[in-house]
Amino acid sequence: MPTPTAPPPPPSRAAFARVFLSDRHGTPWIVRPYQRASLESDAARKVHCDGRDVGKTAEIEITACWAAVHRPGTEMMIATQFENHLSPLMHRLHRRFTGTPLFAELLAECRRSPSWSFRFENGFQLWGRIAGPRGVNFQGMHVDWQIVDEAQEMAETSWAELFQSLNGGGRRWVYGVPNGLRNTFDRMTEDPSVERHHWPSLLNPDFTPEKDAELVRLYGGRSSPGYLHRVLGLHGEPSAAVFSLEDYLACVDPSLRAPDRVLREDEPFAPPPPPGPGAYYLGADLGYARDPSEFVIYRDASPHLVGVFRLRLEGVNYARQESVLLDLDRRWRFAGLGIDAGNNGRAVAHRLMALGGDWCARVHAYDFGGVLDTATLPDGTPARRHTKEFMTDLLRRRMAERTLVFPPCPDREAEYASHTYTLGARGRVLFDKGGDHLIDADRCAVLRHWFATAEAPAVPAAPPPLIMGF
């Protein structure tokens, strides 16, 4: 009786990518040395704990393309918590499947609604799914291979449904960037039974000293949580979520259609009219150059505060930011404007307040690092709170009470889900820096509304510019 021979090893994914895929410059894709072990892995369970911009998406793309050819008759699911994480990846795969002859000849069907799916002539099926509330979109799925992207954002209830959707003997490959939360993703990265990979951003040959210095400034130092998480790919000190994702999702009204626009420096801007009469409040987090600015508008529909407009400004200077605010006010006639009094916001707030007493009464510039008088104690002394903590509590309270109504917005959803904090040596709440521009605009709008409607002390005026002689 002849001795059975072992099946041939699977074709190299690196060689497959070099032949059939190209990079953004159109040249054949070449694996980087640090990528090879993971790309060629055949592990049943694998987890990546990485920094940003190291090639995780490229590996997922290569793996999906390779499986479409070399794993006929099987099913793969790419899963994320949010649409804005899934959509760019699935569009990238769609371009690859339809633009490369090998895959185009095999592709039998492509659907984008109600969810992404690709069916190939050889029986391979690829699904793209977001978790949905409590992982409901994973229910009923039974696949042979799961790939989870941005796993650090996956809610615990979503993981529970995801685990049940993998067939016996299937593979689960997980990719994420730590955010300090001690969640399922964190536990996976410490599980000795799982093949683990760690790619800090510094491994990318395009990561320059100039880029590193910029990120150090953005995140507040090399020991800051943002730098440890997003550059070094380390969990750092334990963090806690600022907001409840369940509360946020409960406040999203899928039927609410609010304008959501992006404005760049040289583009014209015609502000839309308000949706109807009412008192409107604007919140603004102002950036400059590479930092975006976020404007949000809420309508007072007591007891609810309803989001009705969002405008993102990219690379817009101070003068144009002021001009946009004036244009918006001419159409909406805001009852109040709240502006983050960082360096950019303070400058714009002062220019608006210099227009007259009406603007002084309506514009409040908030120093996020300062304190506010929020009430008066029985003995007549003021009750003071740290500004950023208090405005965050206002947001959390409204979401818990379901009196804040958000329109669907993937950017906002991602920010609220990933915003974390740690406790300082003296118990002071330290919020993670970066990726919270929309939240800061929401903070300003909600606090401005609170000052306009609650029995609260008057907010102190933004201090005048400091003029020094030399």
C-alpha positions as CSV (number, residue, x, y, z in Angstrom):
1,M,0.0,0.0,0.0
2,P,1.6,3.3,-1.1
3,T,2.5,5.7,1.7
4,P,0.2,8.8,1.7
5,T,2.0,12.0,0.8
6,A,1.4,15.2,2.7
7,P,-0.5,17.9,0.8
8,P,1.6,20.6,-0.8
9,P,2.1,23.7,1.2
10,P,-0.1,26.7,0.4
11,P,1.3,29.1,-2.2
12,S,3.3,32.0,-0.8
13,R,1.1,35.1,-0.2
14,A,4.1,37.3,-0.6
15,A,4.8,35.8,-4.0
16,F,1.1,36.0,-4.9
17,A,1.0,39.7,-4.0
18,R,4.2,40.4,-6.0
19,V,2.6,38.8,-9.2
20,F,-1.0,40.0,-9.0
21,L,-1.0,43.2,-6.8
22,S,0.6,46.6,-7.1
23,D,1.3,49.4,-4.6
24,R,-0.1,52.9,-4.8
25,H,2.6,53.8,-7.3
26,G,1.7,51.0,-9.7
27,T,4.7,48.9,-9.0
28,P,4.6,45.2,-7.9
29,W,3.8,44.9,-4.2
30,I,6.9,43.8,-2.2
31,V,6.7,42.5,1.3
32,R,8.7,44.4,3.9
33,P,10.9,42.3,6.1
34,Y,8.9,42.8,9.3
35,Q,5.6,41.9,7.4
36,R,6.7,38.5,6.1
37,A,6.1,36.3,9.1
38,S,2.6,37.5,9.6
39,L,1.7,37.5,5.9
40,E,2.9,33.9,5.5
41,S,1.2,32.7,8.7
42,D,-1.2,29.8,8.7
43,A,-2.3,30.2,12.3
44,A,-5.8,29.5,13.4
45,R,-5.7,32.4,15.8
46,K,-3.6,35.5,15.2
47,V,-3.7,39.0,16.7
48,H,-1.9,42.2,15.7
49,C,-1.2,44.9,18.3
50,D,0.3,47.7,16.1
51,G,0.8,51.4,15.6
52,R,-0.8,53.3,12.7
53,D,0.4,53.1,9.1
54,V,2.4,49.9,9.2
55,G,0.6,47.9,6.5
56,K,-2.3,46.1,8.3
57,T,-4.8,47.0,5.6
58,A,-2.4,45.8,2.9
59,E,-2.1,42.4,4.6
60,I,-5.9,42.1,4.9
61,E,-6.3,43.0,1.2
62,I,-3.7,40.5,0.2
63,T,-5.2,37.7,2.4
64,A,-8.7,38.3,1.0
65,C,-7.4,38.2,-2.6
66,W,-5.3,35.1,-2.0
67,A,-8.2,33.3,-0.4
68,A,-10.5,34.1,-3.3
69,V,-8.1,32.1,-5.5
70,H,-6.7,29.4,-3.2
71,R,-9.6,28.7,-0.8
72,P,-12.5,27.8,-3.2
73,G,-15.8,26.8,-1.6
74,T,-15.1,28.6,1.7
75,E,-16.5,31.8,3.2
76,M,-14.6,34.7,4.8
77,M,-16.0,37.7,6.7
78,I,-14.2,41.0,7.3
79,A,-15.8,42.6,10.4
80,T,-15.5,46.0,12.0
81,Q,-17.6,47.9,14.6
82,F,-18.2,50.9,12.4
83,E,-19.0,51.7,8.8
84,N,-16.2,54.2,8.4
85,H,-13.7,51.5,9.2
86,L,-15.3,48.9,6.9
87,S,-16.2,51.1,3.9
88,P,-12.7,52.2,2.7
89,L,-11.4,48.6,2.9
90,M,-14.3,47.1,1.0
91,H,-14.0,49.8,-1.7
92,R,-10.3,49.0,-2.0
93,L,-11.1,45.3,-2.5
94,H,-13.8,46.2,-5.0
95,R,-11.3,48.1,-7.1
96,R,-8.9,45.2,-6.9
97,F,-11.4,42.5,-7.8
98,T,-12.9,44.5,-10.7
99,G,-9.6,46.0,-12.0
100,T,-7.3,42.9,-11.9
101,P,-8.0,40.3,-14.7
102,L,-7.4,37.3,-12.5
103,F,-10.0,38.3,-10.0
104,A,-12.4,39.9,-12.5
105,E,-12.6,36.6,-14.4
106,L,-13.5,34.8,-11.2
107,L,-15.9,37.4,-9.8
108,A,-19.5,36.2,-10.3
109,E,-21.4,38.8,-8.1
110,C,-20.8,41.9,-6.1
111,R,-23.3,43.5,-3.7
112,R,-23.1,46.6,-1.5
113,S,-26.6,46.5,0.0
114,P,-27.8,45.7,2.5
115,S,-24.1,44.7,3.2
116,W,-21.0,44.1,1.2
117,S,-20.6,40.6,-0.4
118,F,-18.4,39.2,-3.2
119,R,-19.2,35.8,-4.7
120,F,-16.7,34.0,-7.0
121,E,-17.2,31.3,-9.6
122,N,-15.1,28.8,-7.6
123,G,-17.5,29.1,-4.6
124,F,-15.5,31.4,-2.5
125,Q,-17.7,34.1,-0.7
126,L,-16.4,37.2,1.0
127,W,-18.6,39.2,3.3
128,G,-18.1,42.7,4.8
129,R,-20.1,43.4,8.0
130,I,-20.3,46.1,10.6
131,A,-21.3,44.9,14.0
132,G,-24.5,46.9,14.4
133,P,-26.2,47.3,17.8
134,R,-25.0,44.6,20.1
135,G,-23.4,42.7,17.2
136,V,-26.8,41.9,15.6
137,N,-25.3,41.9,12.1
138,F,-23.1,38.9,12.9
139,Q,-26.1,36.8,13.8
140,G,-26.9,34.1,11.3
141,M,-23.3,34.2,9.8
142,H,-21.3,31.0,9.6
143,V,-17.9,31.5,8.0
144,D,-14.6,29.7,7.8
145,W,-12.4,32.7,8.2
146,Q,-12.9,35.9,10.2
147,I,-10.8,39.0,9.8
148,V,-11.4,41.7,12.4
149,D,-10.1,45.2,11.6
150,E,-9.8,48.1,14.2
151,A,-10.5,45.4,16.8
152,Q,-9.9,47.8,19.7
153,E,-13.2,49.5,18.9
154,M,-15.3,46.3,18.9
155,A,-17.9,46.4,21.7
156,E,-18.0,43.5,24.1
157,T,-21.5,42.6,23.0
158,S,-20.3,42.5,19.4
159,W,-17.5,40.1,20.2
160,A,-20.0,37.7,21.8
161,E,-22.0,37.4,18.5
162,L,-18.8,37.4,16.4
163,F,-17.4,34.4,18.3
164,Q,-20.5,32.4,17.5
165,S,-20.3,33.0,13.8
166,L,-17.0,31.1,13.2
167,N,-17.3,27.5,12.0
168,G,-15.4,24.8,13.8
169,G,-11.8,24.6,12.7
170,G,-12.0,28.2,11.2
171,R,-9.5,31.0,11.5
172,R,-9.8,34.3,13.3
173,W,-7.3,37.0,12.5
174,V,-7.5,40.2,14.5
175,Y,-5.9,43.6,13.8
176,G,-6.0,46.6,16.1
177,V,-4.3,49.6,17.6
178,P,-4.4,49.7,21.4
179,N,-6.4,52.4,23.0
180,G,-5.8,51.7,26.7
181,L,-9.0,49.9,27.3
182,R,-8.7,46.5,29.0
183,N,-11.2,44.8,26.7
184,T,-11.4,41.7,24.7
185,F,-8.8,42.9,22.2
186,D,-6.4,43.6,25.0
187,R,-6.9,40.1,26.4
188,M,-6.3,38.6,23.0
189,T,-2.9,40.3,22.7
190,E,-1.9,38.7,26.0
191,D,-3.2,35.2,25.2
192,P,-0.2,32.8,24.8
193,S,-2.4,30.4,22.7
194,V,-2.7,33.1,20.0
195,E,0.0,34.0,17.4
196,R,0.9,37.6,18.3
197,H,2.5,40.3,16.1
198,H,3.6,43.8,17.1
199,W,4.4,46.4,14.4
200,P,5.1,49.9,15.8
201,S,4.9,52.7,13.3
202,L,8.7,53.2,13.5
203,L,9.1,50.1,11.4
204,N,7.6,51.8,8.4
205,P,10.5,52.9,6.1
206,D,8.5,56.1,5.3
207,F,8.3,57.0,9.0
208,T,10.7,60.0,9.2
209,P,12.1,61.9,12.2
210,E,10.0,64.9,11.1
211,K,6.8,62.7,11.2
212,D,7.9,61.4,14.6
213,A,8.4,65.0,16.0
214,E,5.0,66.0,14.6
215,L,3.2,63.1,16.4
216,V,5.1,63.9,19.6
217,R,3.7,67.4,19.5
218,L,0.2,66.2,18.6
219,Y,-0.1,63.6,21.4
220,G,1.8,65.6,24.1
221,G,5.0,63.7,24.4
222,R,6.5,60.3,23.9
223,S,5.1,58.9,27.2
224,S,1.6,60.2,26.4
225,P,-1.2,57.6,25.9
226,G,-1.8,58.7,22.3
227,Y,1.9,58.2,21.3
228,L,2.2,54.9,23.2
229,H,-1.0,53.6,21.5
230,R,-1.0,54.9,18.0
231,V,2.8,55.1,17.3
232,L,4.4,52.5,19.5
233,G,1.4,50.1,19.5
234,L,1.6,49.6,23.2
235,H,-1.3,49.4,25.6
236,G,0.3,51.8,28.1
237,E,-1.5,52.6,31.4
238,P,-5.1,51.3,31.7
239,S,-7.7,53.7,30.4
240,A,-11.4,54.0,30.7
241,A,-14.0,54.9,28.1
242,V,-15.3,58.4,28.5
243,F,-18.7,57.6,27.0
244,S,-21.0,54.6,26.9
245,L,-21.2,53.4,23.3
246,E,-24.7,52.0,24.1
247,D,-25.9,55.4,25.3
248,Y,-24.5,57.1,22.2
249,L,-26.1,54.6,19.8
250,A,-29.4,55.0,21.6
251,C,-29.2,58.8,20.9
252,V,-28.7,58.4,17.2
253,D,-31.9,58.9,15.1
254,P,-31.4,57.1,11.8
255,S,-34.2,59.2,10.2
256,L,-32.6,62.5,11.1
257,R,-31.2,64.0,7.9
258,A,-28.7,66.8,8.8
259,P,-26.3,68.4,6.4
260,D,-22.7,67.1,6.8
261,R,-20.2,69.0,4.8
262,V,-16.5,69.5,4.3
263,L,-15.0,72.9,3.3
264,R,-11.4,73.5,2.2
265,E,-9.5,76.8,1.9
266,D,-10.3,77.9,-1.6
267,E,-13.8,76.4,-1.9
268,P,-16.9,78.7,-1.9
269,F,-19.4,78.3,1.0
270,A,-23.1,79.0,0.9
271,P,-24.6,78.2,4.3
272,P,-27.8,76.2,4.2
273,P,-30.9,77.7,5.8
274,P,-32.1,76.4,9.2
275,P,-34.7,73.6,9.1
276,G,-37.2,75.9,10.8
277,P,-37.7,78.5,13.5
278,G,-36.1,77.9,16.9
279,A,-33.2,78.6,19.1
280,Y,-29.9,77.3,17.6
281,Y,-26.6,76.9,19.3
282,L,-23.2,76.5,17.6
283,G,-20.2,74.7,19.0
284,A,-16.8,75.0,17.4
285,D,-13.4,73.4,17.8
286,L,-11.0,75.4,15.6
287,G,-7.8,74.1,14.1
288,Y,-5.3,75.4,11.6
289,A,-3.1,73.9,8.9
290,R,-3.2,70.1,9.3
291,D,-5.7,70.2,12.2
292,P,-9.3,70.2,11.1
293,S,-12.0,72.6,12.5
294,E,-15.4,71.3,13.4
295,F,-18.6,73.3,13.6
296,V,-21.8,71.7,14.9
297,I,-25.2,73.3,15.3
298,Y,-28.0,72.1,17.7
299,R,-31.6,73.1,17.9
300,D,-33.3,73.6,21.2
301,A,-36.3,71.3,21.2
302,S,-36.8,71.1,24.9
303,P,-36.2,68.7,26.6
304,H,-34.1,67.6,23.6
305,L,-31.1,69.1,22.0
306,V,-31.1,68.0,18.3
307,G,-28.0,68.0,16.0
308,V,-29.0,69.6,12.7
309,F,-25.7,70.6,11.0
310,R,-22.0,69.7,10.9
311,L,-19.3,71.5,8.9
312,R,-15.7,70.3,8.8
313,L,-13.0,72.8,7.7
314,E,-9.7,71.4,6.5
315,G,-6.6,73.7,6.2
316,V,-8.7,76.9,6.6
317,N,-7.0,79.9,8.2
318,Y,-8.2,82.2,11.0
319,A,-9.7,84.8,8.7
320,R,-11.7,82.3,6.7
321,Q,-12.9,80.6,9.9
322,E,-14.3,83.9,11.1
323,S,-15.9,84.6,7.7
324,V,-17.6,81.2,7.8
325,L,-19.0,81.9,11.3
326,L,-20.3,85.2,10.2
327,D,-22.0,83.7,7.1
328,L,-23.6,81.0,9.3
329,D,-24.8,83.5,11.8
330,R,-26.4,85.6,9.1
331,R,-28.5,82.6,8.1
332,W,-29.2,81.0,11.5
333,R,-29.0,83.9,14.0
334,F,-27.5,81.8,16.8
335,A,-28.8,82.1,20.3
336,G,-25.3,81.3,21.5
337,L,-21.9,80.3,20.2
338,G,-19.4,78.2,22.2
339,I,-15.8,78.1,21.0
340,D,-12.9,76.1,22.3
341,A,-10.5,78.8,23.5
342,G,-7.3,77.1,22.4
343,N,-4.9,79.3,20.6
344,N,-6.9,79.3,17.4
345,G,-10.3,79.6,19.0
346,R,-9.3,82.4,21.3
347,A,-8.1,84.5,18.4
348,V,-11.4,84.0,16.4
349,A,-13.5,84.6,19.5
350,H,-11.8,87.9,20.2
351,R,-12.3,89.1,16.7
352,L,-16.1,88.2,16.8
353,M,-16.5,89.9,20.2
354,A,-14.8,93.0,18.9
355,L,-17.8,93.4,16.5
356,G,-20.0,94.7,19.3
357,G,-21.9,94.1,22.4
358,D,-24.4,91.6,20.8
359,W,-21.5,89.3,19.9
360,C,-20.0,89.7,23.4
361,A,-23.2,88.4,24.8
362,R,-23.6,85.5,22.5
363,V,-20.0,84.3,22.1
364,H,-18.4,82.3,24.9
365,A,-14.9,81.1,24.6
366,Y,-14.1,78.1,26.9
367,D,-10.7,77.3,28.3
368,F,-10.8,73.5,28.5
369,G,-7.9,73.5,31.0
370,G,-9.6,76.1,33.3
371,V,-12.4,76.1,35.9
372,L,-16.0,77.3,35.8
373,D,-18.4,78.5,38.4
374,T,-21.3,76.1,37.9
375,A,-23.5,76.9,40.9
376,T,-23.6,78.9,44.2
377,L,-23.3,77.0,47.5
378,P,-25.6,77.8,50.4
379,D,-22.9,79.9,52.1
380,G,-22.7,82.0,48.9
381,T,-19.4,80.6,47.7
382,P,-19.2,79.4,44.1
383,A,-19.1,75.7,43.2
384,R,-16.3,75.2,40.8
385,R,-15.6,72.5,38.3
386,H,-12.9,71.8,35.8
387,T,-14.3,73.0,32.5
388,K,-13.6,70.0,30.3
389,E,-14.8,67.5,33.0
390,F,-18.0,69.5,33.5
391,M,-18.9,69.8,29.8
392,T,-18.1,66.1,29.4
393,D,-20.5,65.3,32.2
394,L,-23.2,67.4,30.5
395,L,-22.8,65.3,27.4
396,R,-22.9,62.0,29.4
397,R,-25.9,63.1,31.4
398,R,-27.9,64.1,28.3
399,M,-27.0,60.8,26.5
400,A,-28.0,58.8,29.6
401,E,-31.3,60.7,29.7
402,R,-31.8,60.4,25.9
403,T,-32.2,64.1,25.6
404,L,-29.4,64.5,23.0
405,V,-30.3,63.6,19.5
406,F,-27.5,62.9,16.9
407,P,-27.9,62.4,13.2
408,P,-26.1,59.4,11.8
409,C,-22.4,60.3,11.5
410,P,-19.7,57.7,11.2
411,D,-17.0,60.2,12.2
412,R,-18.8,61.2,15.4
413,E,-19.6,57.5,16.2
414,A,-15.9,56.5,16.0
415,E,-14.8,59.4,18.1
416,Y,-17.3,58.7,20.9
417,A,-16.4,55.0,20.9
418,S,-12.7,55.5,21.1
419,H,-12.4,58.5,23.5
420,T,-10.6,57.4,26.7
421,Y,-9.2,58.9,29.9
422,T,-6.8,58.0,32.7
423,L,-6.5,59.3,36.3
424,G,-3.6,61.4,37.2
425,A,-1.5,61.1,40.4
426,R,-4.0,63.4,42.3
427,G,-7.1,61.8,40.8
428,R,-7.5,64.4,38.1
429,V,-9.1,63.1,34.9
430,L,-6.7,63.2,31.9
431,F,-8.5,62.9,28.6
432,D,-6.6,61.2,25.7
433,K,-5.5,63.7,23.1
434,G,-6.2,63.4,19.4
435,G,-9.2,62.3,17.4
436,D,-11.8,64.2,19.4
437,H,-12.5,67.4,17.4
438,L,-16.2,66.6,16.9
439,I,-16.6,65.8,20.6
440,D,-15.0,69.1,21.5
441,A,-17.4,70.9,19.3
442,D,-20.3,69.0,20.9
443,R,-18.9,69.9,24.3
444,C,-18.9,73.6,23.4
445,A,-22.4,73.6,22.0
446,V,-23.9,71.7,25.0
447,L,-22.1,73.9,27.5
448,R,-23.2,77.1,25.7
449,H,-26.8,75.8,25.8
450,W,-26.5,75.0,29.5
451,F,-25.3,78.6,30.3
452,A,-28.2,80.0,28.2
453,T,-30.9,77.9,29.8
454,A,-29.8,76.8,33.3
455,E,-29.7,78.9,36.4
456,A,-26.0,79.2,36.2
457,P,-23.5,82.0,36.9
458,A,-22.5,84.0,33.9
459,V,-19.5,82.6,32.1
460,P,-16.4,84.8,32.5
461,A,-15.5,86.6,29.3
462,A,-12.5,85.4,27.4
463,P,-9.5,87.3,28.6
464,P,-8.2,90.1,26.4
465,P,-5.2,89.6,24.2
466,L,-1.9,90.0,26.1
467,I,0.1,92.8,24.6
468,M,3.7,92.9,25.6
469,G,6.3,95.6,24.9
470,F,9.9,94.8,24.0
